[in-house]
Amino acid sequence: MVADAGHTSRYDILVGAGDCSETTSRGPAFQLWDVNTVFDLHYVGDVSDAIGRGTNLGLTATVGECSAQCLLRLTPVETVVR
């Protein structure tokens, strides 16, 4: 996760398809852009204290634009920590 310049509670989060793996990258890359990890992810069920690299999530989202870096930007609808 990368904090937006000047904002310590807004993040750009890179999301990959499939379960987290240090050696394998499968499928497209997605981006949750300029989100607050407390309110904008719309958690359902048990929520851990923090999410970070390696956290597996079930994410329901609407697909937005494709960024200049060829990332599909998502707007979270519902997030489940798996």
MDTraj code that builds the backbone (N, CA, C; nanometers):
import mdtraj as md
import numpy as np

residues = "MET VAL ALA ASP ALA GLY HIS THR SER ARG TYR ASP ILE LEU VAL GLY ALA GLY ASP CYS SER GLU THR THR SER ARG GLY PRO ALA PHE GLN LEU TRP ASP VAL ASN THR VAL PHE ASP LEU HIS TYR VAL GLY ASP VAL SER ASP ALA ILE GLY ARG GLY THR ASN LEU GLY LEU THR ALA THR VAL GLY GLU CYS SER ALA GLN CYS LEU LEU ARG LEU THR PRO VAL GLU THR VAL VAL ARG".split()
xyz = np.array([
    [0.0842, -0.1172, 0.0000],
    [0.0000, 0.0000, 0.0000],
    [0.0886, 0.1234, 0.0000],
    [0.0440, 0.2242, -0.0680],
    [0.1181, 0.3490, -0.0764],
    [0.0264, 0.4617, -0.0336],
    [0.0721, 0.5417, 0.0630],
    [-0.0079, 0.6558, 0.1077],
    [0.0000, 0.7659, 0.0045],
    [-0.1146, 0.8301, -0.0215],
    [-0.1192, 0.9438, -0.1124],
    [-0.0369, 1.0581, -0.0548],
    [0.0262, 1.1360, -0.1390],
    [0.1075, 1.2495, -0.0946],
    [0.0233, 1.3448, -0.0119],
    [0.0667, 1.3721, 0.1083],
    [-0.0024, 1.4666, 0.1949],
    [-0.1201, 1.4090, 0.2708],
    [-0.1614, 1.2866, 0.2423],
    [-0.2731, 1.2247, 0.3114],
    [-0.2278, 1.0923, 0.3702],
    [-0.2322, 1.0801, 0.5025],
    [-0.1824, 0.9581, 0.5663],
    [-0.2909, 0.8537, 0.5873],
    [-0.4163, 0.8848, 0.5519],
    [-0.5230, 0.7873, 0.5702],
    [-0.5868, 0.7442, 0.4386],
    [-0.5288, 0.7823, 0.3259],
    [-0.5769, 0.7441, 0.1931],
    [-0.4668, 0.6642, 0.1250],
    [-0.5044, 0.5533, 0.0612],
    [-0.4046, 0.4644, 0.0041],
    [-0.4400, 0.4225, -0.1375],
    [-0.3388, 0.3853, -0.2140],
    [-0.3527, 0.3174, -0.3412],
    [-0.3076, 0.1741, -0.3147],
    [-0.3965, 0.0776, -0.3336],
    [-0.3681, -0.0612, -0.3000],
    [-0.3655, -0.1443, -0.4278],
    [-0.2574, -0.2178, -0.4497],
    [-0.2458, -0.3075, -0.5645],
    [-0.3029, -0.4429, -0.5253],
    [-0.3932, -0.4946, -0.6084],
    [-0.4599, -0.6216, -0.5803],
    [-0.4345, -0.7148, -0.6978],
    [-0.3880, -0.8356, -0.6664],
    [-0.3666, -0.9358, -0.7705],
    [-0.4743, -1.0422, -0.7646],
    [-0.4900, -1.1172, -0.8723],
    [-0.5871, -1.2260, -0.8780],
    [-0.5297, -1.3495, -0.8095],
    [-0.6142, -1.4306, -0.7488],
    [-0.5719, -1.5545, -0.6847],
    [-0.5166, -1.5317, -0.5456],
    [-0.4707, -1.6405, -0.4818],
    [-0.4115, -1.6310, -0.3489],
    [-0.2719, -1.5724, -0.3576],
    [-0.2285, -1.5082, -0.2502],
    [-0.0962, -1.4450, -0.2467],
    [0.0135, -1.5506, -0.2618],
    [0.1117, -1.5206, -0.3448],
    [0.2266, -1.6072, -0.3648],
    [0.3479, -1.5200, -0.3925],
    [0.4597, -1.5534, -0.3311],
    [0.5824, -1.4774, -0.3526],
    [0.6442, -1.5065, -0.4895],
    [0.6096, -1.6202, -0.5498],
    [0.6777, -1.6607, -0.6724],
    [0.5908, -1.6547, -0.7977],
    [0.4603, -1.6560, -0.7827],
    [0.3721, -1.6652, -0.8981],
    [0.2764, -1.5470, -0.9036],
    [0.2656, -1.4892, -1.0216],
    [0.1687, -1.3831, -1.0454],
    [0.0709, -1.4332, -1.1495],
    [-0.0561, -1.4423, -1.1127],
    [-0.1578, -1.4937, -1.2046],
    [-0.2620, -1.3872, -1.2309],
    [-0.2959, -1.3727, -1.3547],
    [-0.4062, -1.2862, -1.3909],
    [-0.3718, -1.1384, -1.3911],
    [-0.4737, -1.0565, -1.4072],
    [-0.4541, -0.9115, -1.4191],
    [-0.4226, -0.8468, -1.2848],
    [-0.3802, -0.7228, -1.2901],
    [-0.3571, -0.6440, -1.1684],
    [-0.4693, -0.5423, -1.1563],
    [-0.5124, -0.5210, -1.0343],
    [-0.6195, -0.4270, -1.0044],
    [-0.5689, -0.3246, -0.9045],
    [-0.6336, -0.2088, -0.9017],
    [-0.5933, -0.1043, -0.8093],
    [-0.7162, -0.0491, -0.7386],
    [-0.7062, -0.0439, -0.6060],
    [-0.8025, 0.0305, -0.5254],
    [-0.7373, 0.1661, -0.5060],
    [-0.7936, 0.2683, -0.5647],
    [-0.7277, 0.3981, -0.5737],
    [-0.7863, 0.4976, -0.4750],
    [-0.6991, 0.5592, -0.3967],
    [-0.7367, 0.6656, -0.3035],
    [-0.8454, 0.6204, -0.2069],
    [-0.8195, 0.5069, -0.1384],
    [-0.9181, 0.4536, -0.0442],
    [-0.8690, 0.4660, 0.0993],
    [-0.9630, 0.4747, 0.1898],
    [-0.9373, 0.4679, 0.3325],
    [-0.9621, 0.3234, 0.3733],
    [-0.8673, 0.2599, 0.4410],
    [-0.8784, 0.1176, 0.4713],
    [-0.9805, 0.0873, 0.5806],
    [-1.0325, 0.1878, 0.6480],
    [-1.1325, 0.1650, 0.7520],
    [-1.2739, 0.1730, 0.6949],
    [-1.3028, 0.2754, 0.6177],
    [-1.4398, 0.3003, 0.5734],
    [-1.4680, 0.2593, 0.4289],
    [-1.3748, 0.2785, 0.3383],
    [-1.4016, 0.2615, 0.1959],
    [-1.4056, 0.1173, 0.1479],
    [-1.3521, 0.0235, 0.2241],
    [-1.3478, -0.1153, 0.1787],
    [-1.4754, -0.1930, 0.2096],
    [-1.5641, -0.1386, 0.2927],
    [-1.6950, -0.1993, 0.3225],
    [-1.6794, -0.3445, 0.3668],
    [-1.6089, -0.3644, 0.4796],
    [-1.5837, -0.4986, 0.5321],
    [-1.7123, -0.5687, 0.5732],
    [-1.7117, -0.7015, 0.5543],
    [-1.8203, -0.7873, 0.5976],
    [-1.7575, -0.8998, 0.6796],
    [-1.8179, -0.9353, 0.7917],
    [-1.7664, -1.0444, 0.8738],
    [-1.6523, -0.9992, 0.9626],
    [-1.5692, -1.0948, 1.0049],
    [-1.4560, -1.0657, 1.0937],
    [-1.3509, -0.9846, 1.0196],
    [-1.3042, -0.8794, 1.0847],
    [-1.2054, -0.7912, 1.0243],
    [-1.0791, -0.7957, 1.1082],
    [-0.9634, -0.8183, 1.0433],
    [-0.8369, -0.8172, 1.1158],
    [-0.7983, -0.6737, 1.1489],
    [-0.7007, -0.6581, 1.2378],
    [-0.6561, -0.5247, 1.2783],
    [-0.5907, -0.4483, 1.1642],
    [-0.5314, -0.5196, 1.0699],
    [-0.4617, -0.4533, 0.9598],
    [-0.4604, -0.5442, 0.8381],
    [-0.4534, -0.4831, 0.7210],
    [-0.4309, -0.5598, 0.5990],
    [-0.2978, -0.5139, 0.5416],
    [-0.2335, -0.6011, 0.4709],
    [-0.1039, -0.5664, 0.4128],
    [-0.0644, -0.6713, 0.3108],
    [0.0606, -0.6688, 0.2726],
    [0.1115, -0.7652, 0.1747],
    [0.0846, -0.9067, 0.2229],
    [0.0262, -0.9869, 0.1370],
    [-0.0014, -1.1259, 0.1710],
    [-0.1386, -1.1502, 0.2297],
    [-0.2156, -1.0462, 0.2578],
    [-0.3499, -1.0640, 0.3102],
    [-0.4412, -1.1068, 0.1958],
    [-0.5079, -1.2200, 0.2125],
    [-0.6018, -1.2676, 0.1108],
    [-0.7397, -1.2110, 0.1408],
    [-0.7969, -1.1451, 0.0405],
    [-0.9273, -1.0819, 0.0536],
    [-1.0228, -1.1381, -0.0502],
    [-1.1491, -1.1436, -0.0148],
    [-1.2556, -1.1653, -0.1129],
    [-1.3103, -1.0267, -0.1424],
    [-1.3040, -0.9839, -0.2659],
    [-1.3389, -0.8465, -0.3000],
    [-1.4475, -0.8444, -0.4063],
    [-1.5572, -0.7783, -0.3747],
    [-1.6610, -0.7494, -0.4726],
    [-1.6496, -0.6020, -0.5037],
    [-1.6394, -0.5684, -0.6317],
    [-1.6150, -0.4287, -0.6681],
    [-1.6723, -0.3986, -0.8054],
    [-1.6888, -0.2703, -0.8317],
    [-1.7234, -0.2273, -0.9671],
    [-1.5943, -0.1869, -1.0364],
    [-1.5867, -0.2153, -1.1662],
    [-1.4667, -0.1867, -1.2430],
    [-1.4794, -0.0477, -1.3042],
    [-1.3745, 0.0317, -1.2856],
    [-1.3720, 0.1664, -1.3403],
    [-1.2779, 0.1745, -1.4583],
    [-1.2039, 0.2815, -1.4628],
    [-1.1133, 0.3068, -1.5749],
    [-0.9859, 0.2245, -1.5650],
    [-0.9137, 0.2218, -1.6732],
    [-0.7821, 0.1598, -1.6776],
    [-0.6797, 0.2724, -1.6648],
    [-0.5899, 0.2635, -1.5670],
    [-0.4919, 0.3686, -1.5433],
    [-0.3830, 0.3665, -1.6497],
    [-0.2980, 0.4674, -1.6482],
    [-0.1870, 0.4756, -1.7436],
    [-0.0901, 0.3585, -1.7262],
    [-0.0882, 0.2959, -1.6089],
    [0.0000, 0.1818, -1.5819],
    [-0.0679, 0.0490, -1.6145],
    [-0.1805, 0.0538, -1.6855],
    [-0.2570, -0.0655, -1.7248],
    [-0.3119, -0.1419, -1.6044],
    [-0.3526, -0.0697, -1.5027],
    [-0.4190, -0.1284, -1.3873],
    [-0.5670, -0.0972, -1.3983],
    [-0.6508, -0.1977, -1.3739],
    [-0.7940, -0.1728, -1.3697],
    [-0.8295, -0.1173, -1.2325],
    [-0.8868, 0.0003, -1.2304],
    [-0.9237, 0.0629, -1.1027],
    [-1.0592, 0.0109, -1.0578],
    [-1.0660, -0.0301, -0.9315],
    [-1.1864, -0.0867, -0.8730],
    [-1.2427, 0.0058, -0.7670],
    [-1.3748, 0.0041, -0.7532],
    [-1.4430, 0.0709, -0.6430],
    [-1.5015, -0.0391, -0.5558],
    [-1.4524, -0.0528, -0.4304],
    [-1.4981, -0.1616, -0.3441],
    [-1.6475, -0.1531, -0.3125],
    [-1.7154, -0.2667, -0.3195],
    [-1.8545, -0.2777, -0.2790],
    [-1.8619, -0.3561, -0.1491],
    [-1.7810, -0.4644, -0.1404],
    [-1.7788, -0.5495, -0.0226],
    [-1.6434, -0.6201, -0.0131],
    [-1.5852, -0.6246, 0.1056],
    [-1.4557, -0.6890, 0.1265],
    [-1.4661, -0.7884, 0.2416],
    [-1.4156, -0.9092, 0.2199],
    [-1.4125, -1.0127, 0.3220],
    [-1.2682, -1.0546, 0.3402],
    [-1.2187, -1.0583, 0.4639],
    [-1.0839, -1.1085, 0.4913],
    [-1.0949, -1.2605, 0.4975],
    [-1.0161, -1.3292, 0.4095],
    [-1.0233, -1.4754, 0.4044],
    [-0.9174, -1.5378, 0.4914],
])
top = md.Topology()
chain = top.add_chain()
for i, resn in enumerate(residues, 1):
    res = top.add_residue(resn, chain, resSeq=i)
    for name in ("N", "CA", "C"):
        top.add_atom(name, md.element.get_by_symbol(name[0]), res)
traj = md.Trajectory(xyz[None], top)
